[in-house]
Amino acid sequence: MAFAEKYLHVLEPVVVGGRHVKRYHVTVDAAGIAPEVEKAAYALLPELLPEPDGTPAASFIVLHRGGDSGAYLNVYSWVWDNVLHFSGAAAGQPALDCPDLDPTHFVRTAPGARNWIGCVWELAPLGHERAAWVRHVLAPETPDLAGYLGDSLASGTTEARA
């Protein structure tokens, strides 16, 4: 299999269950994620967010539509001030215990069954998000949640950026 970068689409943050969620979509299709796949993934999102713990309520997601029948929702949430909590869901991927090949039928990935936090395309935002959290929330005297929410990678591809 020859490796190829995928498209990275950056959407405006949304608020879900009182938590601000930055959104990244990864796809082989330049047009982006199909609306029905996005809607199905976002319907499960509230279940994948942790309870508030006093940390500024911020998360980021990577919704990935694979080149096959699979779709993946990776939810990364800031907790305990400087720790990244992970929850995930998948659709259309029998290897992840999905019941069918329907990319809109999302199910939570079982904790411990697969301790995966993302593939090479889904990991593209992680370095940026770590640096943005430090820059806007941990380093200043007063955390700047709005600054963090406004600091995202630019849309383009999943290739590494300086």
N, C-alpha and C positions, 0 to 999 in steps of 0.2 A: 504494500500500500504506500503510495507516494503521499507525503505530507503536504498539505496546503492550508494556509491560514483561512479563517472564516471571517464573515462580516460581524462587526460589533456595533450594535445600535444602542445609543444611550438615550433613555427617556427621562422625563422630568420626575423628580421624586413624588411619591404619594404618601398619604398617611393611612395606615392600616392598624386598627386596634390601638390607636394612640401612639404608634411608633412610626417615625419617619423612615421611608424605605426608598433608597436609591435603586434605580433599575437599569440593568444591562441585559440586552438580548443578544444571543449569539446564534448565527444561522449560516447555512450555505447559500441561502437565497438573499440577494441584495435588497429585495422588497421587504424583508423582515419576517417576523413571526406571524403566522396566520391568526386572525382575530379570535377564532374559536379555540385555538390552542392557548393563546394568552388569557382569554376569559376563564378557561378551565383551570389553568395554573393559579391564577389570582384568586379563584374561589377557595382554594385550599390554603392559600398563604396565611390567613389568620391562625390556623392550627400549627403552623411551623414557627411562629414567633414566640420567644421566651417571655416569661412574666417580667414586669418592671422590677429593677433592683436598685434604683437610684442613679444608675448610669444614664447619661443623656440617651433618650429612647431613639436609637438609630440602628438601621439595618441596611444591608444592600443585598440584592438578589441577582442571580445570573439565571436567566431562562434560556435554555439551549434547545433548539430544534435540530436534531441530528439529520444526517443524510439518509437515514433509513426510517423505520417507523417510530423511533424513540424521540421523546421529549423529556427534558430534565429541568427541575426547578431546584436550585441551590440557594439556600437562605443563610446568610451570614449576619449575625447580630452582635453588637457590642454589648458586653455585660461585664460586671465586676471591674468597671472603669477601663481596663486595657486588655480584655480577653475576648476572643472571637468565638462565638457559639455557632454551631452548624446544625441545620436540619435540612432534609432533602425529600424530594418526591420525584417520581418518574411516571411516565406513561408510555405505552406502546413498546416496552422493552421486557420481553419474557425473562431475560437473564437477571433482571432486578425484581422478579416476582410480580410483574404486571400481569393482570389476568387476560389481556388481549393485546392486539396490535394497534389499538385506537390511541392516537397521540393526544386525545383530549380526556382520556380516562386516567387521571392522576391518582396515584396511591403513595402514601408515605413510604419511604424506604425504611426497612426495619433496622432499628438501632443495633449495632453489633453484627448484623448480617453482612454488610459491606461497609467497612469504615472508610469510604471514599469521600473526599471533599471536593472533587472536581477533576475533569480531564484537562489537557493542555490548553484547550480553547477557553474553558470555563475559568481557568485560573488567571487569565490575563488581567482582570481588574484587581486582584488581591494586593499586589505590591503597591499600587496607587492608593487603594483604600487604607492600607496601613499607614502610609506616609501622610495622607490627608487627615486621618484621625489624630496622629501625633501633632501635626502642624496646627490644627484648629481646636482640638479638644484637650489634649494632654499638656502641650507646651505652654499655652497662654495662662496667665493668672486666672482668667475667667474663661471657661469653655465657650467656644463660639460654634454652636450647633448649626446656625444658619450658614456660616462659612464652610463648614464641613459638607452640608447638603448641596452647596453650590459648587463644590470642587469634585468633578467627575472626569474620567477619561473622556476624550472626544470620540465621537463616532468615527468609524473607519474599519480597521481590521484588528484581529487579535494579536498581531505581531508585537514583539517587545518594543517598548518606547523608553527613551531616556527621560 
